[in-house]
């Protein structure tokens, strides 16, 4: 791991970490180091003689409520980062993909940018599962349309699985599983088959499912097993940089 990243894990921004390194405030195995690109283990690093930097990446699941942005900061609206305590907000966490403001459910936050990239890249085919409520009665025709790939105005959505749960003339509930997530994609797919969405909730990213005990706005750290499963699904090993 780069020294500047290890220093930032204490709660500093990357800019603050670089300034601390240049100023000679950072030690590696007790010796001042001013090279932010130096490869280190977090346990080797101290700042101003403090205790070693906490080792390891962070992985946090959040049950995002409606009205909250999937972003690290915004001048006008609340973000998922603001659901966390201040000490965690300063650790360089970023969201894995985005949910629209009115979409609820699973948001994964992590400090591992490479893991995040693979989870959202269509190349790695990490599944995202959503629970959708829409207008009108869904039928086998819509299941087939999703399976074939739906043509939208600017691209054709990849084939997706539509799993009917409840159907009726007043509205239907279904799960949809896909491996891409372009802007408003799920909403646009339902609108394209004549069933505008009423509500949408993300339930799963790859092997990681939303913990049912988390209420809207609540969060928890991932277990070691959950983090390992994410890395395995992306053909990575924990700690790669």
KALIN-V164522 format. One record per residue. RES is the residue in three letters. SS is DSSP state (H for helix, E for strand, - for the rest). PSI is psi in whole degrees, 0 to 359 (none if undefined). Layout:
res=RES ss=SS psi=PSI
res=RES ss=SS psi=PSI
This chain:
res=UNK ss=- psi=140
res=UNK ss=E psi=147
res=UNK ss=H psi=316
res=UNK ss=H psi=327
res=UNK ss=H psi=319
res=UNK ss=H psi=320
res=UNK ss=H psi=321
res=UNK ss=H psi=337
res=UNK ss=- psi=349
res=UNK ss=- psi=350
res=UNK ss=- psi=355
res=UNK ss=- psi=157
res=UNK ss=- psi=165
res=UNK ss=H psi=321
res=UNK ss=H psi=315
res=UNK ss=H psi=322
res=UNK ss=H psi=316
res=UNK ss=H psi=320
res=UNK ss=H psi=321
res=UNK ss=H psi=322
res=UNK ss=H psi=312
res=UNK ss=H psi=326
res=UNK ss=- psi=356
res=UNK ss=- psi=17
res=UNK ss=- psi=351
res=UNK ss=E psi=134
res=UNK ss=E psi=145
res=UNK ss=E psi=118
res=UNK ss=- psi=38
res=UNK ss=- psi=357
res=UNK ss=E psi=133
res=UNK ss=E psi=136
res=UNK ss=- psi=134
res=UNK ss=- psi=12
res=UNK ss=- psi=103
res=UNK ss=- psi=341
res=UNK ss=- psi=356
res=UNK ss=- psi=136
res=UNK ss=E psi=127
res=UNK ss=- psi=169
res=UNK ss=- psi=137
res=UNK ss=H psi=325
res=UNK ss=H psi=346
res=UNK ss=H psi=346
res=UNK ss=E psi=136
res=UNK ss=E psi=157
res=UNK ss=E psi=123
res=UNK ss=- psi=33
res=UNK ss=- psi=12
res=UNK ss=- psi=177
res=UNK ss=- psi=156
res=UNK ss=- psi=149
res=UNK ss=- psi=140
res=UNK ss=- psi=131
res=UNK ss=- psi=156
res=UNK ss=- psi=160
res=UNK ss=- psi=166
res=UNK ss=- psi=143
res=UNK ss=E psi=118
res=UNK ss=E psi=133
res=UNK ss=E psi=140
res=UNK ss=E psi=139
res=UNK ss=E psi=96
res=UNK ss=E psi=128
res=UNK ss=- psi=164
res=UNK ss=- psi=148
res=UNK ss=- psi=355
res=UNK ss=- psi=135
res=UNK ss=E psi=142
res=UNK ss=- psi=80
res=UNK ss=- psi=166
res=UNK ss=- psi=334
res=UNK ss=- psi=153
res=UNK ss=- psi=142
res=UNK ss=- psi=338
res=UNK ss=- psi=327
res=UNK ss=- psi=153
res=UNK ss=- psi=150
res=UNK ss=E psi=166
res=UNK ss=H psi=330
res=UNK ss=H psi=329
res=UNK ss=H psi=351
res=UNK ss=H psi=348
res=UNK ss=- psi=159
res=UNK ss=- psi=155
res=UNK ss=H psi=322
res=UNK ss=H psi=323
res=UNK ss=H psi=327
res=UNK ss=H psi=332
res=UNK ss=- psi=5
res=UNK ss=- psi=7
res=UNK ss=- psi=25
res=UNK ss=- psi=145
res=UNK ss=E psi=153
res=UNK ss=E psi=147
res=UNK ss=- psi=100
res=UNK ss=- psi=187
res=UNK ss=- psi=147
res=UNK ss=- psi=141
res=UNK ss=- psi=159
res=UNK ss=- psi=321
res=UNK ss=- psi=357
res=UNK ss=- psi=140
res=UNK ss=E psi=175
res=UNK ss=E psi=206
res=UNK ss=E psi=123
res=UNK ss=E psi=129
res=UNK ss=E psi=128
res=UNK ss=E psi=136
res=UNK ss=E psi=158
res=UNK ss=- psi=353
res=UNK ss=- psi=98
res=UNK ss=H psi=326
res=UNK ss=H psi=320
res=UNK ss=H psi=315
res=UNK ss=H psi=317
res=UNK ss=H psi=315
res=UNK ss=H psi=326
res=UNK ss=H psi=332
res=UNK ss=H psi=348
res=UNK ss=- psi=127
res=UNK ss=H psi=335
res=UNK ss=H psi=324
res=UNK ss=H psi=353
res=UNK ss=- psi=38
res=UNK ss=- psi=124
res=UNK ss=- psi=143
res=UNK ss=E psi=129
res=UNK ss=E psi=133
res=UNK ss=E psi=148
res=UNK ss=E psi=119
res=UNK ss=E psi=138
res=UNK ss=E psi=129
res=UNK ss=E psi=169
res=UNK ss=- psi=145
res=UNK ss=- psi=177
res=UNK ss=- psi=119
res=UNK ss=- psi=145
res=UNK ss=- psi=183
res=UNK ss=H psi=337
res=UNK ss=H psi=318
res=UNK ss=H psi=324
res=UNK ss=H psi=316
res=UNK ss=H psi=320
res=UNK ss=H psi=315
res=UNK ss=H psi=320
res=UNK ss=H psi=331
res=UNK ss=H psi=338
res=UNK ss=- psi=126
res=UNK ss=- psi=129
res=UNK ss=E psi=121
res=UNK ss=- psi=179
res=UNK ss=- psi=327
res=UNK ss=- psi=353
res=UNK ss=- psi=166
res=UNK ss=E psi=120
res=UNK ss=- psi=141
res=UNK ss=- psi=156
res=UNK ss=- psi=140
res=UNK ss=- psi=158
res=UNK ss=E psi=128
res=UNK ss=E psi=118
res=UNK ss=E psi=110
res=UNK ss=E psi=130
res=UNK ss=E psi=310
res=UNK ss=E psi=136
res=UNK ss=- psi=147
res=UNK ss=- psi=164
res=UNK ss=- psi=330
res=UNK ss=- psi=342
res=UNK ss=- psi=164
res=UNK ss=E psi=158
res=UNK ss=E psi=134
res=UNK ss=E psi=155
res=UNK ss=E psi=140
res=UNK ss=E psi=134
res=UNK ss=E psi=124
res=UNK ss=E psi=169
res=UNK ss=- psi=15
res=UNK ss=- psi=170
res=UNK ss=- psi=65
res=UNK ss=- psi=171
res=UNK ss=- psi=122
res=UNK ss=- psi=25
res=UNK ss=H psi=311
res=UNK ss=H psi=317
res=UNK ss=H psi=316
res=UNK ss=H psi=325
res=UNK ss=H psi=316
res=UNK ss=H psi=319
res=UNK ss=H psi=324
res=UNK ss=H psi=333
res=UNK ss=- psi=13
res=UNK ss=- psi=23
res=UNK ss=- psi=78
res=UNK ss=- psi=145
res=UNK ss=E psi=145
res=UNK ss=E psi=322
res=UNK ss=E psi=152
res=UNK ss=E psi=133
res=UNK ss=E psi=132
res=UNK ss=E psi=131
res=UNK ss=E psi=334
res=UNK ss=E psi=145
res=UNK ss=E psi=114
res=UNK ss=- psi=230
res=UNK ss=- psi=358
res=UNK ss=E psi=117
res=UNK ss=E psi=147
res=UNK ss=- psi=129
res=UNK ss=- psi=121
res=UNK ss=- psi=346
res=UNK ss=- psi=350
res=UNK ss=- psi=121
res=UNK ss=- psi=170
res=UNK ss=- psi=129
res=UNK ss=- psi=354
res=UNK ss=- psi=161
res=UNK ss=E psi=165
res=UNK ss=E psi=160
res=UNK ss=E psi=148
res=UNK ss=- psi=150
res=UNK ss=- psi=163
res=UNK ss=H psi=321
res=UNK ss=H psi=321
res=UNK ss=H psi=316
res=UNK ss=H psi=316
res=UNK ss=H psi=321
res=UNK ss=H psi=323
res=UNK ss=H psi=314
res=UNK ss=H psi=317
res=UNK ss=H psi=319
res=UNK ss=H psi=335
res=UNK ss=- psi=9
res=UNK ss=- psi=44
res=UNK ss=- psi=165
res=UNK ss=- psi=142
res=UNK ss=- psi=133
res=UNK ss=- psi=356
res=UNK ss=- psi=146
res=UNK ss=- psi=none
